[in-house]
Amino acid sequence: MCRDCTDHATIHSARNLGFIFDEHLTFSDQISSLSKSCYSRIRELRFIRSYLDSKTASTIAASVVHSKLDYCNCLYYNLPKSQINRFQQIQNCLARTVVKAPKSSLITPILRSLYWIKINERIEYKLLSLTYKVLTTSQPDYPHNLISLQSSGRTRSSSVVTLARRSVSSSLQITNRSFRYASPRLWNLLPSAFRQPHCVHSPHGSPHPVHITSSQSSPSFSPSVTPSSFHSRLKTHLFHKSFPP
């Protein structure tokens, strides 16, 4: 055996595009690194907070911390609650800094006042936004090939776009964190108003949904709302999910 081979140590994690992947995909190293970076930015914001108005402080918070929490956050779907709570603690600390609240203050009213959806819902927002883009534009190619529309004969209503649920062939828990699993699950849980295809009117004046492609290789549909309206309504929906009445 060559000396170079014996000198090589086993690497248990690697960085790709700024994201740390460990051998078991627990993302513990990634979360630890991210936490350190975010808390450093929060301390810097705290030093200058007294010189900023509320709107500017919120904008800076979104730019330097929320952007880090949201980067590649689809990969955090279905992580253990203890891991998600580490992200939530970062957001809670950031929110208190923005509104200049003490550590002992209740966080729910603060998050509501800032109109910030919680970490779980931010992850769902990213996944649902990607699903919407895939369905309406057939891009990007890779996730587009992972989902398919359920045939209209199997849906409760032919006017609602439903994604086929793939059977889980693996016993590995990580399978339930994949886009192939998460996308249909989250999309099908959306209220029907989000999943209505664009309707056209017949000569008799009655609306009919336009044709929906149900091919597994090319799922697509024409949505009933514009992209900006969809994302605005989706954020409102997830905000109410974060803070139920």
Secondary structure as GFF3:
##gff-version 3
##sequence-region A 1 245
A	DSSP	alpha_helix	3	7	.	.	.	ID=ss1
A	DSSP	beta_strand	13	16	.	.	.	ID=ss2
A	DSSP	beta_strand	19	22	.	.	.	ID=ss3
A	DSSP	alpha_helix	28	48	.	.	.	ID=ss4
A	DSSP	three_ten_helix	49	51	.	.	.	ID=ss5
A	DSSP	alpha_helix	54	61	.	.	.	ID=ss6
A	DSSP	pi_helix	62	66	.	.	.	ID=ss7
A	DSSP	alpha_helix	67	70	.	.	.	ID=ss8
A	DSSP	three_ten_helix	73	76	.	.	.	ID=ss9
A	DSSP	alpha_helix	81	99	.	.	.	ID=ss10
A	DSSP	alpha_helix	107	114	.	.	.	ID=ss11
A	DSSP	alpha_helix	119	137	.	.	.	ID=ss12
A	DSSP	alpha_helix	141	144	.	.	.	ID=ss13
A	DSSP	three_ten_helix	152	154	.	.	.	ID=ss14
A	DSSP	three_ten_helix	173	177	.	.	.	ID=ss15
A	DSSP	alpha_helix	179	189	.	.	.	ID=ss16
A	DSSP	three_ten_helix	192	195	.	.	.	ID=ss17
A	DSSP	beta_strand	199	201	.	.	.	ID=ss18
A	DSSP	beta_strand	207	209	.	.	.	ID=ss19
A	DSSP	alpha_helix	227	242	.	.	.	ID=ss20
###
